[in-house]
Amino acid sequence: MVETKARRGLMTGLWSTVLWVTVLLMVASVLGAARAQNTLAGLTEAVRTVTLDPNHERYRDSDDDGYPDVVELGSSPERSAFLDWFASVAEAQYTAAAPEWKDRDCSGLLRFAYVEALKPKTPQWYARFPYLPTPRTPPVASLDYPLPLLSRSLFRVAPGSYRPDDVRAGRLIGMATAREMLHYMTVPLGRHVREAERGDLLFFAHPLAEGSGYHSMVYLGDGMIVYHTGSSPAEGGEVRLLSLDTLARHPDPSWRPVADNPHFLGFHRWKIVD
């Protein structure tokens, strides 16, 4: 990973220390050192009892899926919008990969499209995607990246319900593997395409494969998929766009998206829209 958990923990600790020192200095300058000490103690207690209380309304995770309710898309139009824009961004990488997409592999495609689908759709954003397939829905309106509570740490890499210290503890971070997205960020839909919508995902498992033992693809609707082959660009890795029917005729049966293929793990959906 780009950052180790130890480094993330260190950086979080440093920023927390800087924040509290700043607060103390500001309070001291106004109230004097003695009163500042008492005031800071009160502020610390308030943070502990309100903002870090897992039962506080702000941190509610009603479905225990690992994400707070405030970052889940509650309405059907918003859920459809996220899936649609996620699929459009992923598909656009087939025509012309965005320079900002740095991690060129199968899970990197999912991470990039996930983040971009949540960003505000400003003129500057559109300018970065000249070959974006026209989305079928308006953009997501109820969430903007960076997200509340999570900021840029959108990707869950550990089991459990959401807790206020998930980001600080490294359970929610800025990237995730295909395996982690499969287990901690999505829910299974089934092994037949009739269960899937545009923007849903396909996963395959190849435990003995070189590199990652998991592979991910994006379902675009109408029987089409897009995915990155997994290898780096220097090794010939590329984005491919093809039909499920074509994939079902793959010369290696383990890559066929059919119910009797044990390597095909089925269709899945992001938890924030489930």
C-alpha positions as CSV (number, residue, x, y, z in Angstrom):
1,M,0.0,0.0,0.0
2,V,1.0,3.6,-0.5
3,E,1.1,4.2,3.3
4,T,1.6,1.7,6.1
5,K,-0.9,1.7,8.9
6,A,1.9,2.8,11.3
7,R,2.6,5.9,9.1
8,R,-1.1,6.8,9.0
9,G,-1.4,6.4,12.7
10,L,1.7,8.6,13.2
11,M,0.4,11.3,10.9
12,T,-3.1,11.3,12.5
13,G,-1.4,11.7,15.9
14,L,0.7,14.6,14.8
15,W,-2.3,16.4,13.3
16,S,-4.3,15.8,16.5
17,T,-1.5,17.2,18.6
18,V,-1.1,20.3,16.4
19,L,-4.9,20.9,16.6
20,W,-5.1,20.7,20.4
21,V,-2.0,22.9,20.9
22,T,-3.5,25.5,18.6
23,V,-6.8,25.4,20.6
24,L,-4.9,25.7,23.8
25,L,-2.9,28.7,22.6
26,M,-6.0,30.5,21.3
27,V,-7.9,30.0,24.6
28,A,-4.9,31.0,26.7
29,S,-4.5,34.2,24.8
30,V,-8.1,35.2,25.5
31,L,-8.7,33.8,29.0
32,G,-5.3,33.4,30.6
33,A,-3.4,30.2,31.4
34,A,-5.4,29.1,34.5
35,R,-8.8,29.5,32.9
36,A,-7.5,28.0,29.7
37,Q,-6.6,24.8,31.5
38,N,-10.1,24.4,32.9
39,T,-11.7,25.3,29.5
40,L,-9.5,22.8,27.7
41,A,-10.5,20.1,30.1
42,G,-14.1,20.9,29.4
43,L,-13.6,20.8,25.7
44,T,-11.8,17.4,25.9
45,E,-14.7,16.0,27.9
46,A,-17.2,17.3,25.4
47,V,-15.3,15.7,22.5
48,R,-15.1,12.4,24.4
49,T,-18.8,12.3,25.3
50,V,-20.3,13.7,22.2
51,T,-18.2,13.4,19.1
52,L,-16.6,10.0,20.0
53,D,-19.7,8.4,21.4
54,P,-20.5,5.5,19.0
55,N,-24.1,5.9,20.0
56,H,-24.3,9.5,19.0
57,E,-26.7,10.3,16.1
58,R,-23.8,11.6,14.0
59,Y,-22.2,8.1,13.9
60,R,-25.2,5.9,13.5
61,D,-24.7,2.9,11.2
62,S,-28.3,1.6,11.1
63,D,-27.5,-1.5,8.9
64,D,-24.2,-2.3,10.6
65,D,-22.5,-2.4,7.2
66,G,-19.4,-0.5,8.3
67,Y,-20.5,2.9,6.9
68,P,-22.2,5.7,8.8
69,D,-25.7,6.6,7.6
70,V,-24.6,10.1,6.7
71,V,-22.5,8.8,3.8
72,E,-25.1,6.3,2.5
73,L,-27.4,7.3,-0.4
74,G,-30.9,6.9,1.0
75,S,-33.1,7.6,-2.0
76,S,-33.5,5.5,-5.1
77,P,-32.6,8.4,-7.5
78,E,-29.4,9.1,-5.6
79,R,-28.4,5.5,-5.6
80,S,-29.0,5.2,-9.3
81,A,-27.1,8.4,-9.9
82,F,-24.0,7.1,-8.1
83,L,-24.0,3.8,-10.0
84,D,-24.6,5.5,-13.3
85,W,-21.8,8.1,-12.8
86,F,-19.4,5.4,-11.4
87,A,-20.0,3.3,-14.6
88,S,-19.5,6.3,-16.9
89,V,-16.2,7.3,-15.3
90,A,-15.0,3.7,-15.5
91,E,-16.0,3.3,-19.1
92,A,-14.3,6.6,-20.0
93,Q,-11.0,5.1,-19.1
94,Y,-11.3,2.7,-22.0
95,T,-11.3,5.5,-24.5
96,A,-8.7,7.7,-22.8
97,A,-7.3,7.0,-19.3
98,A,-7.4,10.1,-17.1
99,P,-3.8,11.3,-16.2
100,E,-5.0,11.5,-12.6
101,W,-5.7,7.8,-12.5
102,K,-2.3,6.6,-11.1
103,D,-3.0,3.1,-9.9
104,R,-3.5,1.3,-13.2
105,D,-5.0,-2.1,-12.3
106,C,-8.4,-3.7,-11.8
107,S,-9.0,-2.4,-8.3
108,G,-7.5,0.9,-9.1
109,L,-10.1,1.4,-11.8
110,L,-12.8,0.9,-9.2
111,R,-11.3,3.2,-6.7
112,F,-10.8,6.0,-9.2
113,A,-14.3,5.8,-10.6
114,Y,-15.8,5.6,-7.0
115,V,-14.1,8.8,-5.9
116,E,-14.8,10.7,-9.2
117,A,-18.5,9.7,-9.1
118,L,-18.8,11.5,-5.7
119,K,-16.9,14.7,-6.7
120,P,-18.8,17.9,-7.5
121,K,-19.5,18.1,-11.2
122,T,-18.0,21.5,-11.9
123,P,-16.9,22.7,-15.4
124,Q,-13.3,21.9,-14.3
125,W,-14.4,18.3,-13.5
126,Y,-16.0,17.9,-16.9
127,A,-12.9,19.2,-18.6
128,R,-10.9,16.3,-17.2
129,F,-13.2,13.8,-19.0
130,P,-13.6,14.8,-22.6
131,Y,-14.7,11.3,-23.6
132,L,-17.1,10.7,-20.7
133,P,-20.1,8.7,-21.9
134,T,-23.2,10.8,-21.3
135,P,-24.6,9.7,-17.9
136,R,-28.3,8.8,-17.8
137,T,-29.0,10.6,-14.6
138,P,-28.2,13.9,-12.9
139,P,-25.1,13.8,-10.6
140,V,-25.3,12.8,-7.0
141,A,-26.6,15.8,-5.0
142,S,-26.6,14.6,-1.4
143,L,-22.9,13.8,-1.1
144,D,-19.7,15.6,-2.1
145,Y,-16.2,14.3,-1.9
146,P,-14.4,14.6,0.5
147,L,-17.2,12.9,2.5
148,P,-18.5,13.9,6.0
149,L,-16.7,12.0,8.8
150,L,-14.6,10.0,6.4
151,S,-13.0,12.8,4.3
152,R,-10.9,10.9,1.7
153,S,-10.8,7.6,3.7
154,L,-13.6,6.0,1.7
155,F,-12.4,2.4,1.5
156,R,-13.1,-0.1,4.2
157,V,-10.4,-2.7,4.9
158,A,-11.7,-4.4,8.1
159,P,-14.9,-6.0,9.2
160,G,-17.4,-4.5,11.7
161,S,-19.9,-1.7,12.1
162,Y,-18.8,1.9,11.7
163,R,-17.0,3.3,14.8
164,P,-15.9,6.9,15.3
165,D,-12.3,5.9,15.3
166,D,-12.3,3.9,12.1
167,V,-10.3,6.4,10.1
168,R,-7.8,6.9,12.9
169,A,-7.4,3.2,13.5
170,G,-6.9,2.4,9.8
171,R,-10.1,0.5,9.2
172,L,-11.2,3.1,6.6
173,I,-8.4,4.4,4.4
174,G,-7.7,5.9,1.1
175,M,-7.3,2.8,-1.0
176,A,-8.3,-0.9,-0.9
177,T,-7.6,-4.1,-2.8
178,A,-10.1,-6.0,-4.9
179,R,-10.3,-8.6,-2.0
180,E,-11.0,-5.9,0.6
181,M,-13.6,-4.2,-1.6
182,L,-15.3,-7.6,-2.1
183,H,-15.4,-8.5,1.6
184,Y,-15.9,-5.1,3.3
185,M,-17.4,-2.6,0.8
186,T,-20.0,-4.6,-1.2
187,V,-22.9,-6.9,-0.8
188,P,-23.5,-10.0,-3.1
189,L,-26.4,-9.9,-5.5
190,G,-26.2,-13.3,-7.1
191,R,-24.5,-15.1,-9.9
192,H,-26.8,-14.1,-12.8
193,V,-26.8,-10.9,-14.7
194,R,-30.5,-10.4,-14.1
195,E,-29.6,-9.5,-10.5
196,A,-27.3,-6.7,-11.6
197,E,-27.7,-3.0,-12.6
198,R,-25.4,-0.6,-14.4
199,G,-22.6,0.3,-11.9
200,D,-22.6,-3.1,-10.1
201,L,-19.4,-5.2,-9.9
202,L,-18.2,-8.6,-10.9
203,F,-15.5,-10.5,-8.9
204,F,-13.4,-13.5,-9.7
205,A,-11.0,-15.5,-7.4
206,H,-7.8,-17.0,-8.6
207,P,-5.9,-17.8,-5.4
208,L,-2.8,-19.2,-7.3
209,A,-2.6,-16.3,-9.8
210,E,0.5,-14.1,-9.8
211,G,-0.1,-10.9,-7.9
212,S,-3.6,-10.4,-6.5
213,G,-5.8,-13.5,-6.2
214,Y,-8.9,-11.4,-6.8
215,H,-10.1,-9.6,-10.0
216,S,-12.8,-7.0,-10.4
217,M,-14.9,-5.7,-13.3
218,V,-17.6,-3.1,-13.7
219,Y,-21.0,-3.9,-15.2
220,L,-22.2,-1.2,-17.6
221,G,-25.6,-2.5,-18.2
222,D,-27.0,-3.9,-21.5
223,G,-24.7,-6.9,-21.2
224,M,-21.5,-4.9,-21.3
225,I,-18.5,-4.8,-18.9
226,V,-15.3,-2.8,-18.5
227,Y,-12.2,-3.7,-16.6
228,H,-8.4,-3.4,-16.3
229,T,-6.4,-6.5,-17.0
230,G,-4.4,-6.1,-13.8
231,S,-0.9,-5.8,-15.2
232,S,0.9,-2.5,-15.2
233,P,1.0,-0.5,-18.4
234,A,4.7,-1.4,-18.8
235,E,3.7,-5.0,-18.8
236,G,0.9,-4.6,-21.3
237,G,-1.9,-3.9,-18.9
238,E,-4.9,-2.2,-20.4
239,V,-8.6,-1.4,-20.0
240,R,-11.0,-3.6,-22.0
241,L,-14.6,-3.1,-23.0
242,L,-16.5,-6.2,-24.0
243,S,-19.8,-8.1,-23.7
244,L,-20.6,-10.7,-21.1
245,D,-21.3,-13.1,-24.0
246,T,-17.8,-12.6,-25.2
247,L,-16.4,-13.1,-21.7
248,A,-18.5,-16.3,-21.4
249,R,-16.5,-17.7,-24.4
250,H,-13.1,-17.0,-22.8
251,P,-10.7,-19.8,-23.6
252,D,-9.9,-20.2,-19.9
253,P,-13.2,-21.4,-18.3
254,S,-12.2,-19.8,-15.0
255,W,-12.9,-16.4,-16.4
256,R,-16.4,-17.1,-17.6
257,P,-19.1,-15.3,-15.6
258,V,-21.4,-18.3,-15.3
259,A,-23.0,-19.9,-12.3
260,D,-21.2,-23.2,-12.5
261,N,-17.7,-21.5,-12.5
262,P,-16.4,-21.7,-8.9
263,H,-13.9,-18.9,-9.7
264,F,-16.7,-16.5,-10.5
265,L,-17.9,-14.9,-7.2
266,G,-20.9,-13.3,-8.7
267,F,-22.3,-9.7,-9.0
268,H,-21.9,-7.3,-6.1
269,R,-23.2,-3.8,-5.2
270,W,-21.5,-1.0,-3.3
271,K,-22.7,-0.8,0.3
272,I,-23.3,3.0,0.2
273,V,-26.1,2.3,-2.3
274,D,-27.5,-0.9,-0.9
